[in-house]
C-alpha cells in the first residue's frame, strides 16, 4: 500500500493536468459552440495547467517531505522557472506569432508563401498563471 501512496507525486499532477485541459476543451465548446480537440494538448488559456502541475508537485513535496528539504527548494525554484516561462517568454512568443501572421496575411506587403499559420496562443497572462498555481497548491495540499 505504501508503494501506491508514493505515486501521488505522479498521479496528482497528471490528473490535475488532464482535468484542467478537459475543462479548457469544454469551456471552448461552451463559449465558441465549436469542439476544438487541439485544446487538450495546447498551451495557453485559463487556468495555466503548467503552473498547476508544478505547484502541485511542490505542495506535495512540502507536505510530505518537509519545507526545509533540498527537494522542496528545488521544486519551488522549478515551479517559478516554469511560471516565468509561461507568463513571460511563451507569452511574448505568442504575441510575436500573432504579429507575424498579420504581416504575412497583409495583401501587397509580402510575397511569402506560408504553409501554415503560426500558433498564437502559447503563453499565459499573469492571472492565468496565478489561478493555475493556486489550483495546484490546493490540489497538492488536499492529497
N, C-alpha and C positions, 0 to 999 in steps of 0.2 A: 504493500500500500504506500510505503514511503517513496518508492520509485515513481509512482503515478503523481504523487504530490509535487515532486520535483519538476514535473513537466509544466507546472503553472507558469514558469518563465518562458515557455514556448507557446502553450495553447492560449494563454490570456492575450498576449499581443496579436496573435494570428486571428483569434476570434474577434477581437476588437477591430482589427483592420477589415475583416470580412463584413462585419456589421456596419461599419461606417461607409464602406464602399457600396454596400447594398442600399443603405439609406440614401446615398447620393444618386443612385440609379432611380430609386422610387421617387425622390424629390424632383429629379429631372423629368420623370414621366408625368408627375402631377402638374408641374409648372409649365412644361412645354407641350404636353399631350403627345409626346413622341418618346418611344423607347430607344434609349441610347446605351447599348451594351458596352461601348467603349469606356463608359464612366466607371465600370467595375475595376478596370486596371489603370485608368487615367489619373493624372495628378491634378491638383488644384481643387478648389471648391470648399464649401463649409460642411463640416469642420475638417481640419487637417488630419488625415489618418496617419501621416508620417509623425506628426507631433504626438498624437495619441499613443502610437506604438512605442516610441522611445521613452515617453514619460511613464507609461505603464510598467515597462521593464525597470526603470529607475525606482519607481514607487515599490514594486515588488522586492527589489534588492534591498532597498532601505528598510522595508517592513520585516523581511525575513532574515537578512544577513546583517543588518545594522547600518546606521547612517555614518558611522565612523570608519567603515571599511574602505580599503582602496577600490574595491569593486563598485561600491556605491558612487564614489567620487568619479570613477571612470564613466559610469553610466550617466551621471549628471552632465559631465563635460560632453559626452557623445550626444546627449539629448539637445544641449544648447547648439552644438555644431549643426545638427540636422535641422533644428528650428530656424537657425540663422540662414541656412541654405534655402529653406522653403520660403521664407519671407523676404529674403534679400536677393540672392543670386538667381534662383529659379524664377522669381517674380520679375526681375529685370530682364531675364532672357525671354520671358513671355511677352513683355512689352515690346522688346525689340522684334520678336517674331510678328507681332501684330502690325508694327510699322513696316516691316519688310513686305509682308503680304499686301499691304495697302499700296506700297510703291510699285510692286510687280504688277498689280492689277489696275494701275492708273494708265488709261489709254494714252499712247503717244509719248510716255515718259521713258519707257524702256522696251527693248526688243527681246527681253529674256523669255525663254520658253521654260516654264516650271511644270514639273510632272505632278507635284502635289503641294498643297498648302502647308506652311509651317504650323506646328502646334502652338497655339497661343496661350492656352491655359496650362501653365507649367508650375507656377508657384502659388503662394497664398498671401492674403492680406495679414497684417499682424493680428487682427481679430480672429481670423480663421485659425491661425497658429495657437493663439491663446485658448480658444474654445477646445481645440483638439488636445492641447496639453492638459487642460482641466479634466476633460473626459478620461484621458489616460491615467492621470494621477488617481482619480476616483476609482477607476477600474482596478488599478494596481492595489489600492488600499482595501478594496472590498474583497478581493480574492483571498 
